[in-house]
Amino acid sequence: MENTPRLYDTLVQVLSQHRQWLDVRHLKTLAWMMAGLIETGLINLSSWAPFVHGRAVFAQSSVRRFARWLDNERIDVHKLYGPLIQQALGCWGRHTLYLALDTSMLWEQYCVIRISLIYRGRAIPLVWQVIAHASSSIAYETYQALLDQAATLLPLNCEVVFLADRGFADTALMAHATRLGWHWRIRIKSCFVVYRRGQRRLKLSNYELKPGQAHFWQHVHITDEHYRPVHLALAHLAENGERWLVVSDEPTSLTTLDEYGLRFDIEENFLDDKSNGFQLESSLIRSAEALTRLGLVLAITTLYLVAQGTEVVKQDQRRLVDPHWFRGHSYLKIGWNWVKRALSHGWALLTRLSLNGEPDPDPARASRNQYFRNPGPTFKVEFVNYAKT
């Protein structure tokens, strides 16, 4: 605990790099919450209290301070988080940026809606909202504002590819992403109907696709409204028998399947929030508004630790905190391990957020042999172009 003030001072320096704070006390309380979260790995206000250094004598005073912060309607999470993620993306360059939309349930009472940046095997929150909702299935109208909020945070000169699972398969979402200038790869349900030039109307559930086959249809229309022309990637994964039906605004190929597969990294992000990291489900907070503000604590902590991990790898110091010969930890865990060791060894801590848009220089792999023995799924490929000639 004696090193916590150093971590707190570092976080205050990071958070102070924009002027959107209505009250400096909001910033300082957030810094103590982040320090407690990093030190304990738990979403628990009582567990954070012992790490606070200040005038408060009783632990309960710190707990009430955290609770008031979470209930404070003046704290606008996106206004406070936006400048930080924009700073982190300031050196992204012209590299393609992948976004993923997904939801996660808490106690079967609250639905977390999140658009995240896919980053080197994980995802970093971009915008989010928690609603009181007993299902992970939500309507387009519920999350459409998040799309516009996300668009304001992205670098101007990079290509954006938006990814979503079949629960979000909605032509309104596709049209919205197109208006924002984003490309998209969205998985659709087998109940979708497809219209192909010179062919009968087809319901995808009636289309036979054998294991190991991948068919790519260009310039087709979907749903009874004959939406656009779009492009389809239809694949049957031999490994698990799963069918992927992915619709894209651009011509499809095996690359389309690889891109859609990046969407699963957001599930790792939710796992980091829960059992694999911050233990969110152990929280006693039962308010959608407070949980949305708690999302700010999680988001900035995640961003900070991933940025720290990025810097560690960039400086070729990963093996000081990752025991694997090849990278075995996520960038978040590398950053987290670095912070803990830095506090006890007097090492430098990151004070400015930055994410690198270049390909991962040190991809995670269990072992060299396993990496080269497992090249990924192979397909028997067929292309059909239904464009007018």
N, C-alpha and C positions, 0 to 999 in steps of 0.2 A: 504493500500500500504506500510505502514511502516514495515510490517512483510515480505514483498516480498524478501528483501535481505537474510533473514534467509532461506527461501525456496530455493532461488538461490544457496546459499552456500551449502545446503544439496544436491541439484541436481548436483552441480559441484563435490562434493565428490563421489556421485554415479557414475557419468560418467567417473571419473578419474581412475576407477579401472581396466582399461586396457590401453595399450600403442599404440593403433592403430591410434591415432589422428595425422594427418599430421601437424596441426597447433592448438595450444591451443586456439586460437581465435574461431575456429570452435566449440570447446567444450563449450566455454563460451556463444557464441551466441545461441547454442542449449539450454543451461540451461535457458537463459532468455526467449526463445520461450516456453519452457515447463512451466516455471513459469507463463507466461502470459496466457497460455492455461488453466492451473489449476485454476488460479484466475478468469478468465472470463468465462470459459466453451465454448469459441468460437474460431473457426478457422478464425481469422481476424487479419492481421498484424497490422492494425491501433489500434485495441483494445488492443493489447499486449504492444504497445509502452509506455503508461504511467507507466507501472510497471518496466521499465528498470531504474536501477540506474547506472550512469556512467558519463563520461565527456561530452556526447552529450547534447546540450542545447535544440535543437528542436526535436519534436516528429518525424518529417519526416526523421531525420537522423537514428533513430532506425528502422523505416519502411524500409528504403533503405538497412540497414544492414541485416535485415531478408530476404529481397528479393534477395540480392546478395548471401546469404547462400543457398537459395533454388535453385538458378541458377548455383551454383558452381559445375562444373563437377569433381572437385577433391574429392568431398565428396562421398565416396562409402558406401551406406547405409548398405549393408549386412556385410561389413568388420567392421563397427562400432557397429552394433547391435548384431552381432554374439557372441562376448565375453560376452555381458550382459545377453543374454538369456541362454547361456551356464552356466554362473555363477548361474542364477536363478534355473536351472535344476540340479545343482550339487548335491543336496540332494534328488533327486527324488527317488532314490533307484531302486528296481526291479519292481515297480508297472507298470501296463500296461499304455501306453501313447497313447492317441487317437489324430489323426490329421485329419483335415477336409480341403478340397479344395473347394473354391467357388469363385464366381465373383460378382461384384456389379457395377452398372452403375452410372456415374456422368454426369448430363446434357445431356444424350444421345450422348455424344461425347467421353467419356473416360471409359475404362473398368479397374476396379481394380481387379487384380488376387491375391489371397491370400491363403496361406496355414497357418492354425492356429492350435495352441494347444488347445484342449478342456479342460477346467479347471473349475470345480465346477459351472456348469450352464452357463458359458460364454466361450469365446474363446480369446486367446491371440495371436496376430500376430507372426508368425515365420519367414516367408519370403513373399515377395510381389513384385509386379510390376504393374505399370500403363501404359497402352498403349492407343494410339488414335484408337478407335474402336467403331463402332456404335451399337454393339450388345454384350450381355453377353455370347453368344456362341462363344467359341474359340477352335481352333484345338489343339491336343496333342502337336504338334511341338512348339506351342507358349509357353507352360508352362513347358515343360519337364525339362528345366534347373533348375527350381525352386524346383523340386523334389530332384535333386542331392544336391542343396544348403541346403535344409531342412535336408537331411540325415546327413550332416556334423555337425549339431548343437545338435544332440540328444545324450542322455546318452548311453553308450555302452551296459549296462546290462539289459535293459528293453525291454519288448515286445511292438511293435508298431502296431497299428491297424489304417489303413487309410480309411477314409470315403469320399464319393463323391456322388453327385446327378446325375440324369440320363443325364444331359447335358454333363457329362464327361464319359459316358459309352463307353469305347473304350478298345479293347483288348490290344492295345499298352500300355495304362496306367496300365492295370492289370499286364502285363508282366514286366513293369518297376518297379512297387511296389514290385513284387516278387523278382526281381534282388536285390533290396535294402534290402531284408530280412523282409519286412513288410507284415503283414496280411492285408486283405482289405475286405470292405463291400461297394459295389457300386450299386446304384439303376440303373436299366436298363429300357429301353423303351419297350412298349408293342409290338413294331414292331420287336423285337429280335426273332430269331428262336432258338428252343431248340431241341437237339437230345438226345433221351433216348434209352437205349438198349432195343430192342424188341418192340419199339413203332414207330409210324410214325413221320415224321418231324412235329413240332408244332410251329406255330406262337402264341406268348403269348397273343396277342389280341383276339385270338379265344378260349382261355381257360376260361371256366366259373368258376367263384369263387364267392360264395355267401357271403353277408355281415356276418362278424364274423368268416369266415373260414381262416385258415392258413395252407398251404401245404408246406412241406419241402422235396425237391428232392435232393438226394445226388448222386454225380458222374454222371453228365450229361455234355453235350458239348453245346456250344452256337456259334451262327453265322455260316455262310456257310463255314468258315474255320475250323469248329469243334474244337474250342479253348479249350484247356486243357482236363482233366475233372475239372469242377467247381461244386459248390453247390448252390442251389436256395432256397430262402425263398419267398413264394407268399402269400400275406395277403390282405384281404379286410376289411378295418376298418369300422365297423358298425356305428361309431360315425359320420363320415363325408363322407362316401361312397368312400373314396380314396383307390386306390389299390397300394400296395407297392410290387415291384418286385425287390428283392435284390439278387445280386450275390456275392458269398463269396469264398475265397480260402480254407476255412475250413468248415466242416459239419455244416449245419444250424439248428437252433432251435429258440424258442422264444427269447433266448438271442441275436440272430443275429438281430432281430427287435429292441430290446432295444439298442443295440450298434449303429445300423444305426440311430436311433432317436437322438443320441447325436450330429449328424451333424447339427441339427437345431440351436445349440448353436452358430455357426459361424454367423448365421443371426442376433442373438442378438448382436454380436460383431460389425457387420456393422451398426446396429441400434444405438449402442453407439457412433459410429463415426458420425452419422447423427442426426436425430431428437431427440434421447434419451440422447444425450451427447454433443459431441463436435461441432455439427452443421457444418459438413464438407461442405455441399452443399451451405452454405453461403459464402464460399471462392470465391475470385475473381481470383484465380490462374487458368490459362488455358494453361498448358504445361504438357505433360506426364512426362517429366524428373523431373520438379519441384514438381509435385504431388507425384512422387515416393519418393523424399526426404522429402516432407511433411509427407509421411507415416512413416518416421523414427521418427518424432516428436510425431505422434500419437502412434506409437508402444511402444516407450520407456515410454511415459506418461501412457499408458494403463498398461504396465508391472509394472511400479513403483506403481501405485495406487492399482492394484490387489495384489501385494506383500505386500503393506501396510495393505490392508484389511485382507489378510491372517494372518498377525502378530497380528492385532487387535483381530480377532476371536481366535487365538491361546492363547492370553493372557486373554481371557474371558472378553474383554472390549467392545464387540460389542454394548451393549445396551447404552453405552455412546453416540453413534452417530447414532444408528438405533432405531427409536421410536417403532418399532414393537416388540411384545412380543416374537414371533418367528421371525427368520431372514426373513425380507421382502425385503431388499436391496441386490443387487449384491455385490460381493466382490469389484468391481471397485467403486461403490457408497459408500460402507463402508470406503474404503481407502480414497476416495475423501473427504468425510465428516470429517474423522479423520484429514486429512491435514489441512483443513480450520479451524477446531476447535483448533488443536494443535498450529497453528500460533497465535491465539488470546488468548490462555490459557497457552502458554509456555510448552505444552506437547512435548514429544520426537517424532522425526520423524525418519523414517527408513533410514538407510544409506547403507544397503547391501541387494541386491535382493535375494529372496529365495522363491521358490514355493514348496509346499508339495505334494508329489505323493500319499499320503494316502487318503482314502475316505473322503468326506466332513463331518466334525464333526457336522456341523450345517446347514443342507440343508434348502433352502428357502421354505416356505409354507405360504399360505395366512392366515390359521388358523388351529388349531389342529383338529377341527371337519371336515373341508373341506379336510384336508390331509388324514384322515382315511376313509372318505366317498367316496373318489375317488381313488380306487386302480389301475386304469388304464384299458385299453381295455382287454377283455377276448376273447379267440378264441377257436373254435372247430378245433383241430389239427390233421393233418394226415402226416405221414412220409413214404416216399418211397425211397428205396436205389436201384439205377440202376447199382451198381458196378457188375463186373463180378464175378461169384461165382465159 
